[in-house]
Amino acid sequence: MALIVFLFSLYIITCGMYSSFIATSDPSNSLTLYLIALCLIGAIMVFEYYETIILVIGIELFFTALLFYSQTSPTQMLYNQLISVVLLSAFYLTSRYFFTYKANSYQQVLLISEKNQLIEGANVFKNQVLGMVAHDLRNPIASVESIAMMMELDEVTEDTQDNLNMIKESCAKARSIIDDLLTAARNENGTAIETERIELNQLLKTAVSSWQTQGKVKVEVVFTSSINPAYALINKEKFARVIDNLVSNAVKFSNERVDVRLAQANKQIVIEVQDYGLGIPAAMLPDIFTRFTKAGRAGLHGEKSTGLGLSIVRQIVESHKGNIEVESTEGKGSVFVVKLPVGH
C-alpha cells in the first residue's frame, strides 16, 4: 500500500511538472500546475521521512531530465533549478508538517480508543461486583426484618416497638437503595427494553390510588386527564417506577396536594407531576438528573436521598424515546414534565 501511494504521488507531481513544460519550454513561466500538484500531495498524502527524501530526489532528477530534453540554456537551467529547489523545499516542509499533525491525531485516536476499552472493561466489572454485592446484601437484610416481625408477635413494650419500627424502616430503606443501585447498573448497560401499547389513564389512576391508600401519607394526590384514551408504547413495570418516583419526590417536599396530569400536545403524550412545596433552588436544577448528585436533599420529614432516583427516571424515560423536564420556583413548588411519543 505504501508503494502504491508513493508511486501515485510521484505520478501526480510529474504530471503537473510535465504540464508546465507542455505550456512552455521554460517552466518558470508556467508553474501553476506543478505547484498545485506539490501542494496537493504534500497536504493529502502521508509519507515517512525516507519516503519524502526519495520523492524529492526523484522529482528533482526528473525535472533536470526535462530541462535537458527541452535544450534549455545554461542560464535558464540554473534559474529553473533554483525555482524547483524552492518549491521542493516548501513541499518537504509541508509534507513533514502534515505528517506530524496526522501522526499526532492518529496517536490520540489510538489512546482514546485504548482508554475507552479500559473504561468499558472497568464499567462491566463494576456492574458485576455491584450486582453481586447488592444480591448478597438482600439476604441479611431480609433476615433482620423477619426477626423484627417475629418479635412483634410477642407482647412488647412501647420502647421496644419503636425500636422494631426503626429496624423495619431501616431495612426498607436499605432495600430501596439496593434496588436503585441495581436499576442504575442495568440501565447503564443500554439494553433495549420491551414495550407494549398501554392505556395511560388506567396506569396513572392505579399509581395515584396506591398513594392515596397509604395511611402515612398526609398529602392529597390528585389525578386529572384531558385525553381518554391515551396510548403509548411503554414497559409497564419500568414506567410505573417513573411515576412512583416522581410522586414520591413530590410528596416528600410538599405538605399540600400533588397533581398528576395527563394530556396530549404536538403528537406527544404529556404527563405532569406538580407539587406546591419547597421548590428547587436554581443552582441545583442543572444537576438534579445527575447520578449521585449533590443536589439531593432531605425531605420535609427527614427522608434521605440517595441521589439516584431522578437519574433512573431520566434513563427510563429516554429508553422510551421520550424526555423529561423540570420547572421549579423556590418556595412555590416544582413540576416535572414527561413527554412520550403517541403509541398508534
KOLPAPA-829548 format. One line per 2 residues: number of its first residue (from 1); for each residue x negated, y, z negated of N, C-alpha, C. Coordinates in pm, whole numbers, always signed. Atoms other than C-alpha are relative to their C-alpha. Example, Ala and Ser with C-alpha at 12.3 -4.5 7.8 and 13.67 -1.06 7.14 Angstrom:
BEGIN
1> -89:-119:+0:-1230:-450:-780:-90:+120:+0 | +82:-119:+6:-1367:-106:-714:+77:+109:-73
//
This chain:
BEGIN
1> -83:-120:+0:+0:+0:+0:-87:+126:+0 | +91:-116:+4:-286:+239:-87:-64:+23:+136
3> +62:-13:-133:-447:+167:+252:+100:+59:+99 | -103:-53:-91:-119:+233:+436:+21:+149:-23
5> -18:-142:+33:-73:+564:+253:-118:+82:+49 | +120:-70:-43:-432:+662:+326:-2:+19:+152
7> +2:-7:-146:-409:+581:+698:+110:+92:+52 | -110:-86:-43:-72:+753:+730:-35:+148:-22
9> +41:-138:+29:-210:+1068:+566:-104:+48:+100 | +103:-34:-98:-511:+1063:+795:+63:+26:+137
11> -70:-16:-128:-279:+1025:+1093:+72:+136:+7 | -74:-126:+1:-61:+1325:+991:-96:+118:+13
13> +96:-112:-4:-364:+1551:+935:-66:+11:+137 | +64:-4:-132:-534:+1453:+1260:+97:+45:+108
15> -101:-49:-96:-208:+1512:+1448:+11:+153:-8 | -5:-145:+16:-189:+1862:+1302:-124:+67:+56
17> +126:-55:-51:-554:+1923:+1385:-4:-3:+152 | +5:+16:-146:-525:+1791:+1740:+98:+96:+68
19> -97:-94:-55:-215:+2007:+1795:-61:+139:+11 | +68:-130:-7:-431:+2311:+1719:-90:+8:+122
21> +86:+3:-118:-672:+2206:+1996:+81:+2:+129 | -86:-2:-119:-384:+2149:+2237:+45:+143:+27
23> -45:-139:-17:-259:+2503:+2171:-109:+87:+61 | +114:-76:-53:-606:+2643:+2245:-128:-75:-35
25> +126:+69:+26:-958:+2508:+2270:-72:+58:-121 | +59:-62:+119:-1052:+2748:+1990:+100:-13:-114
27> -100:+24:+105:-866:+2610:+1684:+15:+114:-98 | -12:-112:+94:-939:+2924:+1482:+111:+95:+40
29> -109:-86:-47:-675:+3097:+1696:+138:-59:-31 | -130:+66:+23:-403:+2845:+1604:-17:-109:-105
31> +23:+95:+110:-444:+2681:+1263:+128:-37:-76 | -123:+18:+76:-79:+2673:+1161:+33:-146:-25
33> -36:+141:+14:-11:+2305:+1229:-102:-76:-84 | +106:+63:+79:-347:+2197:+1085:+18:+34:-148
35> -19:-45:+137:-280:+2400:+770:+124:-65:-63 | -123:+63:+50:+76:+2264:+734:-25:-146:-34
37> +28:+143:+22:-48:+1906:+766:-82:-20:-128 | +82:+13:+120:-315:+1957:+499:+81:+28:-127
39> -82:-35:+116:-71:+2126:+258:+102:-109:-32 | -102:+103:+17:+194:+1861:+314:-57:-125:-65
41> +62:+122:+53:-36:+1567:+249:-57:+24:-140 | +57:-30:+131:-212:+1738:-42:+104:+6:-110
43> -104:-17:+102:+117:+1810:-221:+81:-127:-23 | -91:+114:+10:+311:+1490:-149:-73:-129:-37
45> +70:+127:+21:+57:+1206:-140:-85:+4:-127 | +83:+13:+119:-132:+1080:-443:-121:-86:+33
47> +125:+69:-33:-497:+984:-393:-90:-8:-123 | +108:+7:+98:-768:+859:-623:-114:+91:+45
49> +111:-92:-29:-1087:+1063:-640:-78:-42:+124 | +82:+46:-113:-1284:+846:-398:+79:+3:+130
51> -83:-6:-121:-991:+834:-155:+3:+143:+55 | -1:-140:-43:-980:+1214:-145:-131:+35:+70
53> +131:-28:-60:-1356:+1233:-73:-11:-64:+138 | +6:+70:-129:-1332:+972:+207:+88:+71:+102
55> -92:-68:-90:-1034:+1155:+356:-60:+132:+49 | +61:-128:-37:-1215:+1491:+352:-115:-23:+100
57> +113:+29:-90:-1527:+1340:+514:+51:-45:+136 | -54:+49:-127:-1322:+1157:+777:+62:+111:+84
59> -63:-111:-72:-1124:+1468:+867:-107:+94:+58 | +106:-88:-47:-1441:+1678:+894:-75:-60:+119
61> +67:+65:-113:-1607:+1421:+1122:+86:+7:+126 | -90:-6:-116:-1301:+1410:+1347:+9:+142:+55
63> -5:-141:-42:-1286:+1791:+1354:-126:+36:+80 | +127:-27:-71:-1654:+1806:+1456:+0:-65:+137
65> -6:+71:-128:-1597:+1546:+1727:+87:+76:+100 | -86:-77:-89:-1310:+1752:+1869:-69:+128:+49
67> +73:-120:-41:-1533:+2062:+1873:-101:-32:+111 | +93:+41:-105:-1797:+1877:+2074:+74:-36:+128
69> -77:+41:-117:-1530:+1733:+2302:+49:+122:+78 | -51:-121:-66:-1393:+2082:+2374:-112:+92:+49
71> +117:-75:-47:-1750:+2202:+2452:+3:+145:-51 | -1:-131:+63:-1723:+2490:+2206:-142:+55:-11
73> +132:-63:+11:-2011:+2737:+2200:-52:-15:-143 | +56:+16:+135:-2253:+2711:+1902:+55:+100:-99
75> -51:-102:+93:-2128:+3037:+1753:+143:-33:-44 | -138:+37:+32:-1763:+2933:+1776:+6:-128:-82
77> +1:+125:+76:-1850:+2586:+1648:-30:+27:-147 | +33:-32:+138:-2014:+2732:+1337:+117:+71:-69
79> -112:-75:+56:-1720:+2970:+1284:+116:-95:-34 | -108:+95:+24:-1465:+2688:+1318:-33:-98:-112
81> +40:+91:+108:-1667:+2463:+1089:+19:+67:-137 | -20:-72:+125:-1662:+2730:+820:+148:+6:-39
83> -145:-3:+26:-1286:+2763:+855:+48:-137:-47 | -39:+136:+39:-1247:+2384:+833:-45:-32:-142
85> +49:+25:+136:-1463:+2371:+520:+90:+69:-103 | -89:-73:+91:-1244:+2637:+355:+134:-72:-16
87> -128:+70:+5:-926:+2451:+449:-11:-133:-74 | +17:+129:+66:-1062:+2115:+334:-27:+17:-150
89> +21:-27:+143:-1179:+2268:+5:+134:+27:-69 | -133:-27:+55:-828:+2402:-50:+82:-129:-9
91> -71:+129:+2:-689:+2059:+41:-47:-86:-117 | +55:+81:+109:-923:+1888:-207:+52:+48:-135
93> -46:-55:+127:-830:+2122:-492:+150:-23:-20 | -145:+23:+8:-458:+2096:-412:+31:-145:-32
95> -23:+142:+20:-474:+1718:-394:-32:-42:-143 | +37:+38:+136:-657:+1687:-728:+96:+59:-104
97> -94:-62:+94:-417:+1929:-898:+129:-81:-7 | -125:+76:-1:-108:+1739:-786:-21:-142:-52
99> +28:+133:+55:-277:+1407:-870:+4:+6:-153 | +2:-13:+146:-341:+1526:-1226:+141:+22:-56
101> -137:-30:+46:+13:+1664:-1261:+87:-125:+5 | -85:+120:-14:+179:+1347:-1129:-47:-112:-92
103> +51:+104:+89:-52:+1119:-1327:+45:+26:-144 | -44:-34:+135:+31:+1305:-1649:+150:-26:-18
105> -145:+24:+6:+402:+1291:-1570:+30:-148:-8 | -21:+145:+0:+378:+919:-1499:-37:-60:-136
107> +41:+48:+132:+192:+859:-1826:+105:+33:-105 | -104:-39:+94:+460:+1049:-2013:+123:-89:+16
109> -113:+89:-25:+731:+839:-1847:-26:-137:-61 | +35:+129:+58:+547:+521:-1947:+6:+4:-152
111> +0:-13:+146:+503:+648:-2302:+142:+7:-54 | -140:-11:+42:+871:+744:-2330:+69:-135:+11
113> -60:+132:-19:+974:+405:-2191:-44:-96:-110 | +52:+87:+107:+749:+227:-2442:+63:+35:-134
115> -61:-43:+125:+883:+436:-2730:+147:-40:-6 | -142:+39:-3:+1242:+367:-2620:+17:-148:-29
117> -7:+143:+27:+1176:-6:-2621:-23:-29:-148 | +26:+19:+142:+1029:+17:-2971:+120:+43:-84
119> -116:-49:+74:+1327:+223:-3089:+117:-97:+12 | -109:+96:-20:+1574:-22:-2936:-23:-126:-82
121> +30:+118:+79:+1394:-313:-3099:+22:+24:-149 | -19:-34:+141:+1389:-138:-3437:+148:+16:-33
123> -143:-20:+21:+1755:-48:-3395:+74:-133:-11 | -62:+133:+6:+1854:-408:-3324:-33:-68:-133
125> +42:+60:+126:+1651:-526:-3624:+74:+64:-117 | -71:-70:+107:+1809:-258:-3844:+144:-46:-10
127> -139:+45:+3:+2159:-364:-3741:+14:-142:-53 | -3:+137:+50:+2079:-729:-3808:-16:-3:-152
129> +22:-5:+145:+1943:-651:-4154:+121:+60:-70 | -116:-66:+58:+2234:-418:-4224:+117:-96:-9
131> -110:+96:+0:+2483:-687:-4126:-20:-108:-105 | +28:+105:+98:+2312:-950:-4341:+18:+51:-143
133> -11:-56:+135:+2286:-723:-4646:+145:+28:-37 | -140:-33:+27:+2643:-599:-4616:+83:-126:-24
135> -74:+125:+15:+2773:-954:-4576:-31:-65:-134 | +39:+63:+125:+2577:-1081:-4876:+48:+78:-122
137> -49:-81:+113:+2698:-791:-5093:+148:-24:-28 | -144:+18:+18:+3062:-880:-5041:+30:-101:-112
139> -30:+107:+96:+3049:-1199:-5250:-15:+45:-145 | +8:-44:+141:+2912:-1049:-5575:+102:+107:-36
141> -102:-102:+29:+3148:-751:-5545:+136:-64:-20 | -128:+71:+14:+3443:-985:-5494:+5:-76:-132
143> +5:+73:+128:+3330:-1189:-5796:+26:+94:-116 | -21:-98:+108:+3314:-882:-6019:+145:+44:-5
145> -141:-44:-4:+3658:-769:-5901:+92:-111:-49 | -84:+112:+45:+3804:-1116:-5961:-5:-16:-151
147> +14:+11:+145:+3665:-1127:-6314:+81:+110:-69 | -77:-111:+57:+3816:-785:-6384:+150:-29:+4
149> -142:+32:-12:+4155:-901:-6257:+41:-112:-96 | -29:+108:+94:+4137:-1219:-6467:+6:+52:-143
151> -2:-57:+135:+4058:-1014:-6777:+129:+74:-27 | -125:-75:+17:+4372:-809:-6715:+116:-93:-38
153> -107:+95:+33:+4580:-1127:-6758:+15:-16:-151 | -7:+7:+146:+4495:-1126:-7127:+40:+137:-56
155> -33:-127:+64:+4604:-861:-7371:-129:+77:-26 | +120:-82:+15:+4351:-582:-7361:+38:+135:-60
157> -24:-133:+57:+4315:-253:-7539:+3:+103:+111 | -9:-107:-100:+4373:+76:-7365:-138:+38:+54
159> +136:-33:-45:+3999:+149:-7354:-53:-106:+94 | +45:+109:-87:+3929:-191:-7206:+68:+8:+136
161> -72:-12:-126:+4199:-138:-6944:-58:+112:+86 | +63:-109:-74:+4041:+194:-6848:-131:-45:+63
163> +126:+52:-54:+3708:+20:-6806:+23:-95:+115 | -32:+94:-108:+3865:-254:-6596:+45:+75:+126
165> -43:-81:-114:+4033:+6:-6377:-119:+65:+69 | +120:-61:-56:+3699:+179:-6332:-81:-103:+79
167> +72:+106:-71:+3538:-153:-6234:+67:-30:+134 | -72:+30:-124:+3809:-224:-5977:-14:+113:+102
169> +17:-113:-92:+3787:+126:-5830:-141:+3:+59 | +138:+4:-49:+3408:+93:-5805:-18:-111:+103
171> +7:+111:-97:+3444:-242:-5629:+67:+38:+132 | -70:-43:-121:+3697:-95:-5386:-83:+101:+78
173> +85:-99:-66:+3462:+197:-5315:-120:-67:+66 | +114:+72:-58:+3171:-41:-5260:+40:-74:+126
175> -48:+68:-120:+3377:-247:-5015:+21:+99:+114 | -23:-102:-103:+3472:+72:-4831:-132:+44:+63
177> +131:-40:-53:+3106:+173:-4799:-56:-109:+90 | +50:+112:-81:+3012:-174:-4672:+73:-6:+134
179> -78:+2:-124:+3295:-163:-4417:-46:+113:+94 | +46:-113:-82:+3177:+181:-4298:-136:-29:+63
181> +134:+32:-53:+2818:+61:-4260:+9:-103:+112 | -15:+104:-103:+2923:-248:-4065:+66:+56:+125
183> -67:-60:-116:+3157:-48:-3843:-95:+89:+77 | +97:-87:-67:+2885:+208:-3769:-100:-81:+79
185> +96:+86:-70:+2642:-71:-3676:+61:-63:+123 | -65:+63:-116:+2894:-243:-3448:+25:+102:+110
187> -27:-103:-100:+2995:+80:-3274:-126:+46:+68 | +126:-47:-57:+2629:+170:-3220:-46:-91:+113
189> +41:+93:-104:+2584:-140:-3006:+61:+33:+135 | -59:-44:-126:+2807:+20:-2743:+80:-106:+73
191> -77:+105:-64:+3006:-297:-2677:+139:+53:+37 | -132:-43:-46:+3327:-246:-2480:+109:-54:-92
193> -109:+43:+86:+3647:-263:-2680:+117:-46:+86 | -118:+50:-69:+3961:-450:-2580:+118:+91:-34
195> -113:-91:+21:+4260:-222:-2533:+127:-58:+60 | -130:+36:-56:+4629:-267:-2464:+91:+121:-3
197> -93:-112:-10:+4918:-40:-2379:+91:+0:-123 | -71:-6:+128:+5063:+69:-2714:+87:+125:-6
199> -87:-115:+24:+5356:+294:-2803:-42:+64:-131 | +66:-65:+113:+5208:+551:-3041:+96:+48:-108
201> -94:-46:+103:+5523:+671:-3219:+11:-102:-113 | -15:+103:+101:+5566:+342:-3396:-129:-21:-78
203> +129:+17:+67:+5193:+311:-3470:-23:+109:-105 | +21:-111:+93:+5179:+656:-3631:+101:-3:-114
205> -101:+12:+106:+5504:+602:-3822:-44:-101:-104 | +46:+103:+93:+5362:+285:-3972:-115:+50:-86
207> +115:-52:+74:+5037:+459:-4067:+44:+102:-105 | -48:-103:+94:+5222:+752:-4229:+80:-64:-113
209> -81:+67:+102:+5463:+520:-4410:-87:-65:-106 | +89:+64:+97:+5173:+334:-4570:-56:+101:-99
211> +48:-103:+91:+5050:+663:-4716:+114:+50:-89 | -113:-50:+78:+5397:+771:-4830:+37:-96:-113
213> -37:+100:+101:+5443:+446:-5024:-108:-22:-105 | +106:+13:+100:+5113:+477:-5214:+32:+87:-120
215> -43:-72:+119:+5203:+573:-5567:-96:+107:-47 | +98:-94:+52:+4878:+753:-5645:-10:+128:+83
217> +12:-115:-89:+4912:+994:-5354:+117:+95:-25 | -103:-99:+29:+5099:+1307:-5456:+26:+94:+117
219> -16:-85:-117:+5056:+1478:-5117:+103:-62:+94 | -100:+47:-94:+5351:+1451:-4879:-59:-8:+140
221> +50:+20:-136:+5251:+1305:-4539:+120:-10:+93 | -118:-12:-86:+5498:+1400:-4263:-40:-22:+145
223> +25:+26:-142:+5509:+1268:-3906:+109:+63:+84 | -94:-57:-97:+5671:+1460:-3618:-51:-30:+141
225> +37:+32:-138:+5676:+1384:-3246:+88:+77:+97 | -76:-70:-104:+5775:+1582:-2938:+7:-82:+128
227> -4:+87:-117:+5740:+1288:-2699:+30:-142:-46 | -38:+136:+35:+5907:+950:-2714:+64:-67:+123
229> +118:+71:+50:+5794:+707:-2589:-130:+68:+44 | +134:-51:-34:+5421:+789:-2579:-94:-120:+3
231> +85:+119:-17:+5191:+520:-2439:-145:+39:+24 | +143:-19:-23:+4812:+496:-2448:-68:-137:-6
233> +77:+125:+2:+4554:+224:-2386:-96:+6:-119 | +80:-7:+121:+4410:+163:-2731:-23:-139:-58
235> +19:+118:+84:+4270:-102:-2961:+75:+29:-129 | -93:-32:+109:+4542:-115:-3223:-70:+4:-135
237> +67:+8:+131:+4320:-216:-3515:-96:+117:-19 | +99:-107:+13:+4043:+35:-3445:+66:+137:-6
239> -62:-132:-1:+4276:+325:-3369:+79:+25:-128 | -66:-17:+129:+4474:+261:-3685:-101:+48:-104
241> +105:-47:+92:+4143:+312:-3867:-25:+150:+20 | +18:-143:-28:+4107:+652:-3693:+105:+81:-74
243> -110:-74:+64:+4447:+769:-3816:-13:-7:-152 | +12:+16:+145:+4392:+627:-4164:-112:+87:-56
245> +114:-80:+47:+4055:+803:-4194:+33:+148:+2 | -34:-142:-9:+4188:+1139:-4075:+102:+40:-106
247> -100:-31:+104:+4490:+1124:-4307:-65:-5:-137 | +69:+12:+128:+4267:+1010:-4593:-80:+127:-31
249> +75:-124:+20:+4040:+1313:-4544:+93:+117:-30 | -95:-111:+21:+4340:+1547:-4520:+57:-5:-141
251> -56:+16:+134:+4488:+1407:-4842:-104:+34:-106 | +109:-22:+97:+4150:+1427:-5015:-22:+147:-29
253> +33:-143:+16:+4117:+1801:-4958:+124:+89:-4 | -121:-80:+1:+4478:+1914:-4995:+93:-45:-113
255> -102:+30:+101:+4736:+1935:-5274:+140:+20:+57 | -129:-22:-64:+5012:+2025:-5027:+28:-112:+100
257> -36:+101:-99:+5166:+1833:-4739:-105:-13:+108 | +86:+28:-115:+4980:+1679:-4449:+90:-31:+118
259> -82:+20:-119:+5130:+1697:-4100:-75:-86:+101 | +51:+82:-110:+5073:+1428:-3838:+93:+22:+118
261> -85:-36:-115:+5198:+1544:-3497:-44:-75:+125 | +25:+68:-127:+5228:+1366:-3163:+63:+80:+113
263> -51:-77:-113:+5264:+1549:-2831:-75:-42:+126 | +69:+25:-127:+5157:+1542:-2465:-27:+133:+67
265> +38:-124:-68:+4969:+1817:-2278:-104:-32:+106 | +96:+18:-110:+4790:+1819:-1941:-36:-147:+22
267> +17:+144:-25:+4839:+1444:-1888:-87:-67:-106 | +71:+58:+112:+4686:+1372:-2227:+92:-15:-120
269> -69:+16:+127:+4829:+1232:-2548:-77:+77:-106 | +66:-84:+101:+4755:+1477:-2831:+53:-38:-138
271> -35:+33:+139:+4752:+1369:-3196:-70:+101:-90 | +56:-99:+92:+4704:+1635:-3464:+24:-45:-143
273> -11:+25:+144:+4636:+1578:-3833:-42:+129:-69 | +25:-132:+58:+4666:+1903:-4026:+26:-1:-150
275> -20:-21:+143:+4619:+1983:-4392:-4:+149:-29 | -7:-141:+37:+4662:+2310:-4579:-79:+21:-130
277> +79:-1:+122:+4386:+2270:-4834:-122:+89:+5 | +123:-79:+17:+4027:+2379:-4883:-53:+58:+129
279> +63:-42:-124:+3927:+2407:-4521:-148:-35:+1 | +141:+35:-15:+3574:+2352:-4389:-79:+127:+28
281> +82:-118:-28:+3307:+2624:-4410:-55:-2:+142 | +45:-9:-140:+3199:+2746:-4066:-138:-60:+19
283> +137:+53:-12:+2837:+2646:-4134:-1:-152:+7 | -4:+146:+2:+2942:+2282:-4181:+64:-59:+125
285> -77:+54:-113:+3164:+2247:-3872:-85:-72:+105 | +77:+70:-105:+2884:+2158:-3623:-51:-137:-42
287> +62:+124:+46:+2770:+1867:-3843:+97:-104:-53 | -92:+91:+70:+3088:+1702:-3965:+15:-135:+69
289> -11:+128:-70:+3084:+1431:-3695:-135:-73:+8 | +132:+61:-1:+2715:+1351:-3753:-8:-107:-108
291> +11:+111:+96:+2632:+1021:-3922:-85:+42:-119 | +66:-34:+126:+2524:+1056:-4286:-20:+151:-14
293> +12:-145:+1:+2592:+1426:-4254:-4:+54:-143 | +3:-69:+129:+2513:+1661:-4540:+124:+85:-20
295> -123:-78:+11:+2847:+1826:-4469:+106:-70:-85 | -95:+73:+82:+3020:+1558:-4674:+16:+65:-138
297> -26:-64:+130:+3187:+1698:-4989:+94:-87:-81 | -92:+70:+88:+3367:+1558:-5288:+140:+58:+18
299> -138:-45:-15:+3747:+1574:-5270:+47:+77:-123 | -56:-79:+109:+3976:+1773:-5497:+6:-78:-131
301> -9:+83:+119:+3998:+1479:-5737:-129:-79:-22 | +130:+62:+24:+3629:+1389:-5727:-35:-113:+94
303> +30:+110:-93:+3643:+1145:-5433:-135:+25:+68 | +133:-11:-60:+3293:+1076:-5299:+7:-24:+150
305> +7:+17:-145:+3194:+1088:-4933:-131:-69:+38 | +121:+69:-47:+2951:+853:-4756:-63:+70:+120
307> +53:-67:-118:+2908:+1083:-4457:+12:-83:+126 | -13:+89:-116:+3014:+804:-4220:+138:+6:+65
309> -138:+12:-48:+3392:+834:-4183:+27:+70:+131 | -32:-76:-121:+3419:+1109:-3923:-90:-39:+117
311> +85:+47:-111:+3121:+979:-3722:+59:-127:+60 | -64:+122:-49:+3300:+643:-3697:+126:+37:+79
313> -121:-46:-71:+3622:+823:-3598:-37:+47:+141 | +39:-50:-132:+3443:+1003:-3314:-45:-115:+91
315> +44:+113:-81:+3277:+679:-3194:+119:-78:+56 | -117:+76:-45:+3612:+501:-3180:+80:+78:+103
317> -77:-82:-95:+3791:+790:-3007:-71:+6:+135 | +75:-7:-126:+3515:+824:-2746:-3:-134:+72
319> -6:+132:-64:+3521:+448:-2685:+134:-22:+68 | -131:+3:-66:+3887:+503:-2587:+8:+104:+112
321> +8:-103:-104:+3772:+766:-2331:+75:+127:-39 | -63:-122:+50:+3913:+1041:-2550:-102:+90:-65
323> +89:-89:+74:+3770:+1322:-2755:+72:+55:-121 | -56:-53:+124:+3820:+1476:-3098:-61:+136:-28
325> +44:-136:+32:+3800:+1840:-3202:+55:+38:-137 | -48:-46:+130:+3845:+2028:-3527:+4:+152:-1
327> -10:-143:+25:+3963:+2377:-3614:+27:+17:-149 | -17:-14:+144:+3936:+2499:-3970:-26:+144:-44
329> +20:-130:+64:+3966:+2814:-4176:-13:-23:-149 | +27:+26:+141:+3816:+2809:-4521:+110:+63:-85
331> -106:-47:+88:+4088:+2835:-4781:+140:-18:+56 | -131:+16:-64:+4370:+2767:-4530:+25:-139:+54
333> -19:+136:-46:+4308:+2410:-4417:-67:-30:+132 | +65:+48:-122:+4195:+2210:-4116:+99:-78:+85
335> -78:+83:-91:+4346:+2046:-3811:-96:-75:+92 | +78:+86:-87:+4183:+1753:-3632:+88:-39:+119
337> -77:+24:-122:+4295:+1708:-3272:-66:-112:+81 | +47:+114:-79:+4257:+1373:-3094:+74:+1:+134
339> -61:+1:-132:+4315:+1366:-2718:-37:-130:+71 | +18:+128:-68:+4363:+1040:-2526:+66:+5:+138
341> -67:+9:-130:+4440:+961:-2160:+136:-70:-16 | -131:+63:+1:+4803:+873:-2098:-12:-141:+57
343> +4:+139:-48:+4844:+495:-2061:+119:-30:+87 | -112:+21:-93:+5053:+437:-1750:+35:-149:+8
//
